[in-house]
Amino acid sequence: ASASGSGDADMADDVRGPLRRLLATRDLGPGDMPGGKLKVATADDDAARAAPTPAPPRRFARQVNKIADEKDWAAGAELEGWLEGFDALGASYARTEVHRQQWEWAQGLYALRQLGMLREDATALGVGTGAEPMMYLLANQLASVTAVDKYRSPFLNSQYPRMLKDPSEYAKIEYDHDRLRVLHMDATELAFDDESFDIVWGFSTIENIGGHGAAGAAMREMARVVRPGGTLVVSTQLILNGVAHYSSALSLFRRDFFLPDELEEHVVVPALEAGMSLLEEVDLSISDESLADVLNIDNYQSCVNAKPHVVMHQQGSVWTSVVLVFTKPAAPAGAADATA
């Protein structure tokens, strides 16, 4: 049965057909290649865009760079290790509850673990963190974690009024208080030196900070502060049916999601231009199961606890989460000595 309820059955039928056609033809905009994989140019010249350089194929047993899909909770390679991420985070939803938010966190944790980034000597920066559990978990595993957001803004201050003074009030797990600091900061102007952190992450951040131009600025800033050999993990919302989802510029809380070509232009390319590389291809395929459970959230309060909570429909736009993991090439051996 559809999570959106019988009253929305006609809506679900209306969007599934266009989604299947979109994903079958892969008509996803310039720079995209067939086979359900988003591949982008690594330079900004016309020749490179005409013949984009593909990202590497899947790196690990589970695909990391992809859109959310109900099948990700099914039996598969390293499923138990992936699901353990939910347990460690103390997430609001149990591992068996299919929800795209905890999917984003689990994807990020899985990538960081597989890349060997969860080290006691590593440092991390979370951007647009709100009170998400990732910052508390990593404070138990890394040397230090810095979490930044516009905590003094009216919107966040009303939700987390004591975050800057005592972040423990919002923690759902025990954590090492000495390893976590929380700061008020704009994602488009990070007040850190270049190459300051081994890990930088931003889960569902860049669509909320003031439009696509601001998202690109934030991507460049996050990439700038990643150390050579480090990792950048980003999630956002990808539109599946070609119907744009933009907020009014006057909205108190803007949410500007991405069409596939906008994801390339404003998210992927800024990171590449700042020295990052995609960990692997971006898999845009999605299962029939997910398309059969499109959740209409025009009246969000009526379905806030509905599961599955993976593919959303709002004001004509159909969308879901996408995770992108980038790495910054390590400095060549002896490079530091050569510049000393």
Summary of the structure (lengths in Angstrom):
residues: 340
radius of gyration: 19.5
end to end distance: 64.4
largest distance: 68.1
contacts: 1135
relative contact order: 0.19
helix: 34%
strand: 19%
